[in-house]
Amino acid sequence: MNRREFMKTSMIGSAGLLAGVASLKADQPVSKRPNILFAIADDWGWPHAGAYGDLVVKTPTFDRVAREGVLFKHAYISAPSCTPCRNSILSGQYHWRLGPGANLWSTLDPATPVYPLLLKKAGYHIGSWRKSWGPGRLTGWKEHPAGKPGRGLDAFLAARPKDKPFCFWLGSSDPHRGYALNSGAKSGMDLSKVRMFGCWPDSKTVRGDVADYYFEVQRFDRDVGRALKKLEEIGLLENTIFVVTGDHGMPFPRCKGNLYDSGARVPLAIRWGANIKKTGRTIEDFVSLTDLAPTFLQIAGVDVPKVMTGKSLLGLLASEAEGVIEPEKRSFVLHGKERHCPGQEGHKGGYPCRAIRNHRFLYIRNFKPDRWPAGTPNHDKAAMSGAWLGDCDNSPTKTYIDANKDKDEKHKRYWDLCFAKRPAEELYDCKADPEQVTNLAADPAYAETRKKLAAQLMANLKATADPRATGGGDEFDTYPYFGGVPRRPGARKKRR
């Protein structure tokens, strides 16, 4: 049976609704079912929100959602890359199950069940605004997988039949690059208090670049705030599950496109009126954004397709406990990457890798350690003309780290952490080394831990039909790529 046939025959699954959550009866009138508003930023990573203790960035809307709902401390994406992450959210599946949908600037098989269209069939009014699916090309879809793009929430609500609940995707291009240089500092941010990851040099250039990123995070938060206020004014907020998150880490070296917490961990807060009986809770369970699709379907009383690998969050939302609530189900999380940009030398493949993260350790398996993890630094040798460290967006931080790599050993270390080739295995003790910069994979003292996590990772990848674990995977390198690449500033594009 091929993948398309498997998807079609897997549509008959069911997902029993949790007892005790008042508004979740499958046979109740459609008009009484909860509304869904999903707000997602572009390149907004953990822990850049006031609710997580960031001292500079101001996120009053996100903080309110967390205060009046729940805050997740360990939320992760399936892939730290826009298109595969969004594919995984829509489909409720790990990206490695989606063929070309595992890559950036790709497509998505129209046979893939996606939660917005399943909700539409169940009577929901659906729509989206700004960045939802993508980037890439959709072919064969009769309807947009995230719901018809529109002019904003006000227009969407004005067109909603009064007897229908709604499902709305509020997208944003913030805080994706480019940034207005020094916008953060000019707005009054204190650069000395900017949160710096341990893989970067502490320089005014880098601090200013992070502040410019913060400036756009705040703009996204204001957009979400206007949506929350609108629902509150028209009396729909309390019957709306309101979700705020990002699609992966910030667009900086060793963040976006990487499997460290700086790239794969994201903010997540959920508000749902009286259905969350104890608000202001902090949840430490590991959750994946693939869990959102089955959650949304379950609250609507819609059967969850068996093909979905995500696990509904309703148990966590309905609980009144804090910390770790479902240790038997959520003691770890999986994530990975296939091709982000085709930035290698001699071929247009990506940097395939997978990871397993628990409360103590992060283990990463790099399947092609001979390749450059952020793309080749040798732009004149790149298979795609001019590609320069193509898996890392161009920025003042990227340029600074590269320009100063020969300054001293410390700066060389920063370049190596961000751009140098990596071994087949990486292991980090997240308690002793929260910045995840000291690889323990070759340390004999951690040999048993490494072996155990490696076996656990591969077993779970096989169970979820990951081609990298079942003897294949190279097909990911061959799928079409419809985008461009970051090019070295000043480099001329080669003529064919």
Secondary structure in CASP SS format (residue, H / E / C, confidence):
PFRMAT SS
TARGET T0000
AUTHOR 0000-0000-0000
METHOD secondary structure of the structure
MODEL  1
M C 1.00
N C 1.00
R H 1.00
R H 1.00
E H 1.00
F H 1.00
M H 1.00
K H 1.00
T H 1.00
S C 1.00
M C 1.00
I C 1.00
G C 1.00
S C 1.00
A C 1.00
G C 1.00
L C 1.00
L C 1.00
A C 1.00
G C 1.00
V C 1.00
A C 1.00
S C 1.00
L C 1.00
K C 1.00
A C 1.00
D C 1.00
Q C 1.00
P C 1.00
V H 1.00
S H 1.00
K H 1.00
R C 1.00
P C 1.00
N E 1.00
I E 1.00
L E 1.00
F E 1.00
A E 1.00
I E 1.00
A E 1.00
D C 1.00
D C 1.00
W C 1.00
G C 1.00
W C 1.00
P C 1.00
H C 1.00
A C 1.00
G H 1.00
A H 1.00
Y H 1.00
G C 1.00
D C 1.00
L C 1.00
V C 1.00
V C 1.00
K C 1.00
T C 1.00
P H 1.00
T H 1.00
F H 1.00
D H 1.00
R H 1.00
V H 1.00
A H 1.00
R H 1.00
E C 1.00
G C 1.00
V E 1.00
L E 1.00
F E 1.00
K E 1.00
H E 1.00
A E 1.00
Y E 1.00
I C 1.00
S C 1.00
A C 1.00
P C 1.00
S C 1.00
C H 1.00
T H 1.00
P H 1.00
C H 1.00
R H 1.00
N H 1.00
S H 1.00
I H 1.00
L H 1.00
S H 1.00
G C 1.00
Q C 1.00
Y C 1.00
H H 1.00
W H 1.00
R H 1.00
L C 1.00
G H 1.00
P H 1.00
G H 1.00
A H 1.00
N C 1.00
L C 1.00
W C 1.00
S E 1.00
T C 1.00
L C 1.00
D C 1.00
P C 1.00
A C 1.00
T C 1.00
P C 1.00
V C 1.00
Y H 1.00
P H 1.00
L H 1.00
L H 1.00
L H 1.00
K H 1.00
K H 1.00
A C 1.00
G C 1.00
Y C 1.00
H E 1.00
I E 1.00
G E 1.00
S E 1.00
W E 1.00
R C 1.00
K C 1.00
S C 1.00
W C 1.00
G C 1.00
P C 1.00
G E 1.00
R C 1.00
L C 1.00
T C 1.00
G C 1.00
W C 1.00
K C 1.00
E C 1.00
H C 1.00
P C 1.00
A C 1.00
G C 1.00
K C 1.00
P E 1.00
G C 1.00
R C 1.00
G C 1.00
L H 1.00
D H 1.00
A H 1.00
F H 1.00
L H 1.00
A H 1.00
A C 1.00
R C 1.00
P C 1.00
K C 1.00
D C 1.00
K C 1.00
P C 1.00
F E 1.00
C E 1.00
F E 1.00
W E 1.00
L E 1.00
G E 1.00
S C 1.00
S C 1.00
D C 1.00
P C 1.00
H C 1.00
R C 1.00
G C 1.00
Y C 1.00
A C 1.00
L C 1.00
N C 1.00
S H 1.00
G H 1.00
A H 1.00
K H 1.00
S C 1.00
G C 1.00
M C 1.00
D C 1.00
L H 1.00
S H 1.00
K H 1.00
V C 1.00
R C 1.00
M C 1.00
F C 1.00
G C 1.00
C C 1.00
W C 1.00
P C 1.00
D C 1.00
S C 1.00
K H 1.00
T H 1.00
V H 1.00
R H 1.00
G H 1.00
D H 1.00
V H 1.00
A H 1.00
D H 1.00
Y H 1.00
Y H 1.00
F H 1.00
E H 1.00
V H 1.00
Q H 1.00
R H 1.00
F H 1.00
D H 1.00
R H 1.00
D H 1.00
V H 1.00
G H 1.00
R H 1.00
A H 1.00
L H 1.00
K H 1.00
K H 1.00
L H 1.00
E H 1.00
E H 1.00
I C 1.00
G C 1.00
L C 1.00
L H 1.00
E H 1.00
N H 1.00
T E 1.00
I E 1.00
F E 1.00
V E 1.00
V E 1.00
T E 1.00
G E 1.00
D C 1.00
H C 1.00
G C 1.00
M C 1.00
P C 1.00
F C 1.00
P C 1.00
R C 1.00
C C 1.00
K C 1.00
G C 1.00
N C 1.00
L C 1.00
Y C 1.00
D H 1.00
S H 1.00
G H 1.00
A H 1.00
R E 1.00
V E 1.00
P C 1.00
L E 1.00
A E 1.00
I E 1.00
R E 1.00
W C 1.00
G H 1.00
A H 1.00
N H 1.00
I C 1.00
K C 1.00
K C 1.00
T C 1.00
G C 1.00
R E 1.00
T E 1.00
I E 1.00
E E 1.00
D E 1.00
F E 1.00
V E 1.00
S E 1.00
L H 1.00
T H 1.00
D H 1.00
L H 1.00
A H 1.00
P H 1.00
T H 1.00
F H 1.00
L H 1.00
Q H 1.00
I H 1.00
A C 1.00
G C 1.00
V C 1.00
D C 1.00
V C 1.00
P C 1.00
K C 1.00
V C 1.00
M C 1.00
T C 1.00
G C 1.00
K C 1.00
S C 1.00
L C 1.00
L H 1.00
G H 1.00
L H 1.00
L H 1.00
A H 1.00
S C 1.00
E C 1.00
A C 1.00
E C 1.00
G E 1.00
V C 1.00
I C 1.00
E C 1.00
P C 1.00
E C 1.00
K C 1.00
R C 1.00
S C 1.00
F E 1.00
V E 1.00
L E 1.00
H E 1.00
G E 1.00
K E 1.00
E C 1.00
R C 1.00
H C 1.00
C C 1.00
P C 1.00
G C 1.00
Q C 1.00
E E 1.00
G C 1.00
H C 1.00
K C 1.00
G C 1.00
G C 1.00
Y C 1.00
P C 1.00
C E 1.00
R E 1.00
A E 1.00
I E 1.00
R E 1.00
N E 1.00
H C 1.00
R C 1.00
F E 1.00
L E 1.00
Y E 1.00
I E 1.00
R E 1.00
N E 1.00
F C 1.00
K C 1.00
P C 1.00
D C 1.00
R C 1.00
W C 1.00
P C 1.00
A C 1.00
G C 1.00
T C 1.00
P C 1.00
N C 1.00
H H 1.00
D H 1.00
K H 1.00
A E 1.00
A C 1.00
M C 1.00
S C 1.00
G C 1.00
A E 1.00
W C 1.00
L C 1.00
G C 1.00
D C 1.00
C C 1.00
D C 1.00
N C 1.00
S C 1.00
P H 1.00
T H 1.00
K H 1.00
T H 1.00
Y H 1.00
I H 1.00
D H 1.00
A H 1.00
N C 1.00
K C 1.00
D C 1.00
K C 1.00
D C 1.00
E H 1.00
K H 1.00
H H 1.00
K H 1.00
R H 1.00
Y H 1.00
W H 1.00
D H 1.00
L H 1.00
C H 1.00
F H 1.00
A C 1.00
K C 1.00
R C 1.00
P C 1.00
A C 1.00
E E 1.00
E E 1.00
L E 1.00
Y E 1.00
D E 1.00
C C 1.00
K C 1.00
A C 1.00
D C 1.00
P C 1.00
E C 1.00
Q C 1.00
V C 1.00
T C 1.00
N C 1.00
L C 1.00
A C 1.00
A C 1.00
D C 1.00
P H 1.00
A H 1.00
Y H 1.00
A H 1.00
E H 1.00
T H 1.00
R H 1.00
K H 1.00
K H 1.00
L H 1.00
A H 1.00
A H 1.00
Q H 1.00
L H 1.00
M H 1.00
A H 1.00
N H 1.00
L H 1.00
K H 1.00
A H 1.00
T C 1.00
A C 1.00
D C 1.00
P C 1.00
R C 1.00
A C 1.00
T C 1.00
G C 1.00
G C 1.00
G C 1.00
D H 1.00
E H 1.00
F H 1.00
D H 1.00
T C 1.00
Y C 1.00
P C 1.00
Y C 1.00
F C 1.00
G C 1.00
G C 1.00
V C 1.00
P C 1.00
R E 1.00
R C 1.00
P C 1.00
G C 1.00
A C 1.00
R C 1.00
K C 1.00
K C 1.00
R C 1.00
R C 1.00
END
